[in-house]
Amino acid sequence: MKVYRYGLLGPRDAAPVMEQMQLAHRHRNTLIEIERGRRAAIRAAERNDPAAAGCAAVPALLRAGRASPRHGAHTAARTAAVRA
């Protein structure tokens, strides 16, 4: 009878693993900084130009269209909402 044993051993040298984890954290922090800057720019544009306030609704409408399997049927209503 054979008995198999499965498992994962720790890394022999943990330094590359820790370095990769630090790089991953830095990457995520950079992406968050970019997103916060984008949102701040949108808020500033909306404060400076009241007509730009409707621009914030466009990405939400686009996301809603991707989530719906039958988004083509609702295109006219969404287009009218964006133009309003």
Phi and psi in degrees as a GROMACS rama.xvg file:
@    title "Ramachandran Plot"
@    xaxis  label "Phi"
@    yaxis  label "Psi"
@TYPE xy
-98.907  137.972  LYS-2
-117.35  118.777  VAL-3
-95.7277  143.784  TYR-4
-127.702  122.022  ARG-5
-111.754  149.284  TYR-6
176.475  -179.261  GLY-7
-128.999  125.561  LEU-8
-87.4286  153.867  LEU-9
-67.4932  159.472  GLY-10
-66.6821  145.41  PRO-11
-69.3102  -35.8623  ARG-12
-127.261  110.517  ASP-13
-78.7056  -13.0878  ALA-14
-59.6975  -46.9115  ALA-15
-63.7071  -33.8438  PRO-16
-66.9447  -45.9962  VAL-17
-64.2616  -38.3915  MET-18
-62.7812  -43.0239  GLU-19
-64.7422  -38.5191  GLN-20
-65.057  -41.2969  MET-21
-64.0719  -40.8738  GLN-22
-63.194  -39.1704  LEU-23
-64.4953  -41.1668  ALA-24
-65.516  -41.5415  HIS-25
-63.1516  -40.6688  ARG-26
-61.927  -45.5538  HIS-27
-62.6542  -43.1613  ARG-28
-61.7169  -38.5144  ASN-29
-64.3142  -42.8834  THR-30
-62.9496  -37.8548  LEU-31
-67.1146  -40.6487  ILE-32
-60.2498  -43.0311  GLU-33
-62.1536  -44.8942  ILE-34
-64.5834  -41.7714  GLU-35
-65.0082  -38.0294  ARG-36
-64.538  -39.6987  GLY-37
-63.1081  -44.9335  ARG-38
-65.1713  -38.8681  ARG-39
-64.5214  -38.7716  ALA-40
-65.1596  -39.21  ALA-41
-64.9685  -44.7561  ILE-42
-61.1662  -41.2664  ARG-43
-64.6509  -40.8291  ALA-44
-65.2376  -38.2667  ALA-45
-69.1419  -35.256  GLU-46
-68.1796  -40.2271  ARG-47
-78.6476  -28.1274  ASN-48
-134.867  105.771  ASP-49
-59.9278  -26.3543  PRO-50
-69.3191  -22.3694  ALA-51
-78.8853  -8.22232  ALA-52
-60.9348  -32.6268  ALA-53
-71.0471  -19.485  GLY-54
-64.6703  -27.7532  CYS-55
-68.1272  -24.4862  ALA-56
-77.9588  -22.4531  ALA-57
-61.8816  -49.4427  VAL-58
-60.2165  -36.3541  PRO-59
-64.6194  -39.6649  ALA-60
-66.8281  -38.2666  LEU-61
-66.2467  -41.4525  LEU-62
-63.6702  -39.2911  ARG-63
-63.5107  -35.6124  ALA-64
-67.0679  -37.0058  GLY-65
-71.3537  -29.7937  ARG-66
-75.5871  -25.8658  ALA-67
-89.8878  129.016  SER-68
-68.4359  -23.6911  PRO-69
-111.731  45.6294  ARG-70
-66.6658  -22.8278  HIS-71
-63.9337  -31.0026  GLY-72
-70.549  -20.8709  ALA-73
-106.104  9.00537  HIS-74
-63.1121  -42.343  THR-75
-62.8471  -41.3737  ALA-76
-66.183  -40.6818  ALA-77
-68.2691  -39.4985  ARG-78
-62.958  -42.0333  THR-79
-64.3267  -38.6689  ALA-80
-66.3422  -37.2002  ALA-81
-69.6203  -39.1698  VAL-82
-75.2338  -19.233  ARG-83
